[in-house]
Amino acid sequence: MPAASKPPRKSCEEADNALSMAIFSIFCLGIILAPIALSKASKAERLIVEDLELEGMGKVKAARIIATISLGLWVLGVIARLSEW
């Protein structure tokens, strides 16, 4: 008797975009790209929870961590520059 096959899983495009933006936010425009990455990660998480065929929760978590760190480093950089005045 053949084993029951699982439906093929699809990668969540929104999770891929969130991770890409989070990584780019480390190098440039962190104040703009990091919040966008966090927003896209939240949207991707909702999509993944609603659609059982989508995968990418690990990418969502990585995007959130990277974007949060990037945003934090950007804020610390601004504080450091302002404290030099």
MDTraj code that builds the backbone (N, CA, C; nanometers):
import mdtraj as md
import numpy as np

residues = "MET PRO ALA ALA SER LYS PRO PRO ARG LYS SER CYS GLU GLU ALA ASP ASN ALA LEU SER MET ALA ILE PHE SER ILE PHE CYS LEU GLY ILE ILE LEU ALA PRO ILE ALA LEU SER LYS ALA SER LYS ALA GLU ARG LEU ILE VAL GLU ASP LEU GLU LEU GLU GLY MET GLY LYS VAL LYS ALA ALA ARG ILE ILE ALA THR ILE SER LEU GLY LEU TRP VAL LEU GLY VAL ILE ALA ARG LEU SER GLU TRP".split()
xyz = np.array([
    [0.0852, -0.1174, 0.0000],
    [0.0000, 0.0000, 0.0000],
    [0.0899, 0.1238, 0.0000],
    [0.0696, 0.2170, -0.0938],
    [0.1553, 0.3352, -0.1010],
    [0.1298, 0.4303, 0.0165],
    [0.2360, 0.4950, 0.0559],
    [0.2245, 0.5901, 0.1661],
    [0.1475, 0.7130, 0.1197],
    [0.0745, 0.7719, 0.2128],
    [-0.0006, 0.8926, 0.1798],
    [0.0975, 1.0049, 0.1505],
    [0.0801, 1.0664, 0.0372],
    [0.1734, 1.1731, 0.0006],
    [0.1235, 1.3077, 0.0538],
    [0.2193, 1.3867, 0.0970],
    [0.1863, 1.5195, 0.1458],
    [0.1814, 1.6144, 0.0273],
    [0.0977, 1.7155, 0.0354],
    [0.0956, 1.8116, -0.0745],
    [0.2275, 1.8889, -0.0787],
    [0.2727, 1.9229, -0.1969],
    [0.3988, 1.9973, -0.2056],
    [0.3856, 2.1331, -0.1382],
    [0.4903, 2.1699, -0.0658],
    [0.4874, 2.2973, 0.0052],
    [0.5526, 2.4042, -0.0807],
    [0.4991, 2.5245, -0.0702],
    [0.5516, 2.6373, -0.1464],
    [0.6207, 2.7328, -0.0511],
    [0.7259, 2.7942, -0.0987],
    [0.7958, 2.8956, -0.0204],
    [0.7152, 3.0244, -0.0236],
    [0.7023, 3.0879, 0.0903],
    [0.6279, 3.2131, 0.1001],
    [0.7138, 3.3273, 0.0456],
    [0.6679, 3.3874, -0.0619],
    [0.7426, 3.4954, -0.1265],
    [0.7574, 3.6160, -0.0342],
    [0.6573, 3.6422, 0.0454],
    [0.6624, 3.7556, 0.1387],
    [0.7717, 3.7345, 0.2431],
    [0.7908, 3.6111, 0.2872],
    [0.8981, 3.5813, 0.3823],
    [1.0343, 3.6024, 0.3179],
    [1.0485, 3.5628, 0.1919],
    [1.1738, 3.5858, 0.1191],
    [1.2035, 3.7350, 0.1080],
    [1.1002, 3.8140, 0.0752],
    [1.1180, 3.9585, 0.0629],
    [1.1545, 4.0223, 0.1965],
    [1.0913, 3.9769, 0.3030],
    [1.1207, 4.0314, 0.4354],
    [1.2651, 4.0041, 0.4744],
    [1.3121, 3.8837, 0.4481],
    [1.4501, 3.8490, 0.4813],
    [1.5491, 3.9297, 0.3978],
    [1.5208, 3.9466, 0.2701],
    [1.6084, 4.0260, 0.1837],
    [1.6173, 4.1701, 0.2323],
    [1.5031, 4.2283, 0.2638],
    [1.5032, 4.3663, 0.3120],
    [1.5756, 4.3794, 0.4451],
    [1.5586, 4.2819, 0.5315],
    [1.6267, 4.2859, 0.6610],
    [1.7779, 4.2823, 0.6425],
    [1.8234, 4.1992, 0.5512],
    [1.9681, 4.1907, 0.5266],
    [2.0194, 4.3208, 0.4647],
    [1.9466, 4.3766, 0.3697],
    [1.9884, 4.5026, 0.3088],
    [1.9866, 4.6170, 0.4100],
    [1.8971, 4.6087, 0.5087],
    [1.8875, 4.7163, 0.6070],
    [2.0125, 4.7259, 0.6946],
    [2.0904, 4.6194, 0.7003],
    [2.2155, 4.6237, 0.7759],
    [2.3136, 4.7187, 0.7082],
    [2.3151, 4.7192, 0.5764],
    [2.4156, 4.7918, 0.5005],
    [2.3737, 4.9317, 0.4574],
    [2.2462, 4.9532, 0.4328],
    [2.2037, 5.0865, 0.3898],
    [2.0571, 5.1114, 0.4266],
    [2.0290, 5.2353, 0.4585],
    [1.8930, 5.2809, 0.4871],
    [1.8218, 5.1964, 0.5932],
    [1.8919, 5.1665, 0.7009],
    [1.8340, 5.0843, 0.8063],
    [1.7088, 5.1425, 0.8668],
    [1.7033, 5.2746, 0.8771],
    [1.5863, 5.3393, 0.9366],
    [1.4621, 5.3217, 0.8505],
    [1.4808, 5.3000, 0.7210],
    [1.3671, 5.2830, 0.6310],
    [1.3380, 5.1351, 0.6058],
    [1.4418, 5.0588, 0.5739],
    [1.4210, 4.9188, 0.5337],
    [1.3876, 4.8260, 0.6506],
    [1.4417, 4.8525, 0.7685],
    [1.4154, 4.7633, 0.8822],
    [1.2668, 4.7618, 0.9211],
    [1.2012, 4.8779, 0.9347],
    [1.0569, 4.8720, 0.9650],
    [0.9749, 4.8069, 0.8544],
    [1.0160, 4.8282, 0.7288],
    [0.9447, 4.7631, 0.6175],
    [0.9623, 4.6115, 0.6273],
    [1.0831, 4.5679, 0.6600],
    [1.1086, 4.4243, 0.6748],
    [1.0259, 4.3659, 0.7891],
    [1.0137, 4.4390, 0.8984],
    [0.9319, 4.3915, 1.0110],
    [0.7852, 4.3810, 0.9705],
    [0.7381, 4.4772, 0.8938],
    [0.6001, 4.4745, 0.8471],
    [0.5760, 4.3561, 0.7530],
    [0.6682, 4.3351, 0.6608],
    [0.6554, 4.2230, 0.5675],
    [0.6642, 4.0887, 0.6408],
    [0.7471, 4.0821, 0.7444],
    [0.7578, 3.9584, 0.8225],
    [0.6261, 3.9275, 0.8927],
    [0.5605, 4.0303, 0.9455],
    [0.4305, 4.0089, 1.0104],
    [0.3261, 3.9604, 0.9106],
    [0.3268, 4.0216, 0.7918],
    [0.2326, 3.9799, 0.6884],
    [0.2606, 3.8362, 0.6451],
    [0.3886, 3.8034, 0.6301],
    [0.4251, 3.6672, 0.5893],
    [0.3822, 3.5658, 0.6949],
    [0.3987, 3.6012, 0.8211],
    [0.3578, 3.5088, 0.9277],
    [0.2074, 3.4814, 0.9208],
    [0.1290, 3.5863, 0.8988],
    [-0.0160, 3.5669, 0.8860],
    [-0.0493, 3.4763, 0.7674],
    [0.0186, 3.4984, 0.6543],
    [-0.0063, 3.4159, 0.5362],
    [0.0292, 3.2694, 0.5610],
    [0.1414, 3.2467, 0.6293],
    [0.1860, 3.1094, 0.6557],
    [0.0910, 3.0383, 0.7508],
    [0.0423, 3.1104, 0.8502],
    [-0.0511, 3.0498, 0.9456],
    [-0.1835, 3.0156, 0.8772],
    [-0.2266, 3.1016, 0.7861],
    [-0.3543, 3.0783, 0.7183],
    [-0.3470, 2.9696, 0.6110],
    [-0.2345, 2.9595, 0.5414],
    [-0.2207, 2.8646, 0.4310],
    [-0.1201, 2.7554, 0.4687],
    [-0.1688, 2.6350, 0.4863],
    [-0.0835, 2.5247, 0.5307],
    [0.0164, 2.4798, 0.4249],
    [-0.0003, 2.5222, 0.3001],
    [0.0933, 2.4842, 0.1945],
    [0.2182, 2.5726, 0.1936],
    [0.2141, 2.6856, 0.2613],
    [0.3275, 2.7778, 0.2615],
    [0.4264, 2.7415, 0.3711],
    [0.5541, 2.7602, 0.3411],
    [0.6575, 2.7407, 0.4414],
    [0.7479, 2.8631, 0.4413],
    [0.8206, 2.8816, 0.5498],
    [0.9109, 2.9953, 0.5580],
    [0.9081, 3.0640, 0.6919],
    [0.8574, 2.9964, 0.7941],
    [0.8506, 3.0580, 0.9267],
    [0.9902, 3.0879, 0.9804],
    [1.0886, 3.0068, 0.9449],
    [1.2262, 3.0333, 0.9867],
    [1.2786, 3.1625, 0.9254],
    [1.2433, 3.1866, 0.7995],
    [1.2837, 3.3105, 0.7337],
    [1.2176, 3.4308, 0.7999],
    [1.0930, 3.4128, 0.8416],
    [1.0217, 3.5210, 0.9102],
    [1.0917, 3.5554, 1.0409],
    [1.1280, 3.4541, 1.1174],
    [1.1958, 3.4784, 1.2451],
    [1.3325, 3.5423, 1.2238],
    [1.4056, 3.4944, 1.1233],
    [1.5365, 3.5526, 1.0932],
    [1.5225, 3.6981, 1.0490],
    [1.4230, 3.7269, 0.9678],
    [1.4007, 3.8644, 0.9218],
    [1.3696, 3.9555, 1.0392],
    [1.2879, 3.9074, 1.1321],
    [1.2547, 3.9887, 1.2497],
    [1.3784, 4.0167, 1.3347],
    [1.4592, 3.9156, 1.3573],
    [1.5789, 3.9331, 1.4392],
    [1.6763, 4.0293, 1.3725],
    [1.7031, 4.0079, 1.2447],
    [1.7991, 4.0919, 1.1722],
    [1.7496, 4.2358, 1.1629],
    [1.6219, 4.2546, 1.1310],
    [1.5676, 4.3900, 1.1186],
    [1.5685, 4.4625, 1.2530],
    [1.5383, 4.3925, 1.3603],
    [1.5396, 4.4542, 1.4927],
    [1.6811, 4.4959, 1.5311],
    [1.7774, 4.4105, 1.5049],
    [1.9172, 4.4436, 1.5353],
    [1.9635, 4.5604, 1.4493],
    [1.9292, 4.5584, 1.3217],
    [1.9682, 4.6663, 1.2316],
    [1.9097, 4.7996, 1.2759],
    [1.7830, 4.7988, 1.3120],
    [1.7177, 4.9205, 1.3586],
    [1.7803, 4.9691, 1.4891],
    [1.8083, 4.8760, 1.5790],
    [1.8727, 4.9115, 1.7055],
    [2.0103, 4.9720, 1.6850],
    [2.0890, 4.9139, 1.5952],
    [2.2216, 4.9678, 1.5668],
    [2.2125, 5.1059, 1.5033],
    [2.1150, 5.1264, 1.4179],
    [2.0976, 5.2562, 1.3564],
    [2.0638, 5.3609, 1.4622],
    [1.9736, 5.3274, 1.5539],
    [1.9357, 5.4205, 1.6615],
    [2.0568, 5.4494, 1.7503],
    [2.1339, 5.3476, 1.7841],
    [2.2540, 5.3700, 1.8644],
    [2.3538, 5.4594, 1.7915],
    [2.3659, 5.4434, 1.6612],
    [2.4538, 5.5288, 1.5824],
    [2.4108, 5.6737, 1.5865],
    [2.2812, 5.6973, 1.5773],
    [2.2295, 5.8344, 1.5844],
    [2.2548, 5.8930, 1.7227],
    [2.2318, 5.8148, 1.8261],
    [2.2565, 5.8624, 1.9628],
    [2.4038, 5.8945, 1.9810],
    [2.4920, 5.8113, 1.9290],
    [2.6357, 5.8364, 1.9412],
    [2.6749, 5.9648, 1.8688],
    [2.6184, 5.9869, 1.7517],
    [2.6494, 6.1106, 1.6774],
    [2.5970, 6.2332, 1.7507],
    [2.4772, 6.2219, 1.8065],
    [2.4207, 6.3364, 1.8781],
    [2.4938, 6.3657, 2.0083],
    [2.5482, 6.2635, 2.0700],
    [2.6200, 6.2857, 2.1961],
    [2.7544, 6.3516, 2.1742],
    [2.8052, 6.3513, 2.0503],
    [2.9330, 6.4170, 2.0209],
    [2.9199, 6.5682, 2.0114],
    [2.7988, 6.6178, 1.9972],
    [2.7793, 6.7614, 1.9855],
    [2.8144, 6.8230, 2.1139],
])
top = md.Topology()
chain = top.add_chain()
for i, resn in enumerate(residues, 1):
    res = top.add_residue(resn, chain, resSeq=i)
    for name in ("N", "CA", "C"):
        top.add_atom(name, md.element.get_by_symbol(name[0]), res)
traj = md.Trajectory(xyz[None], top)
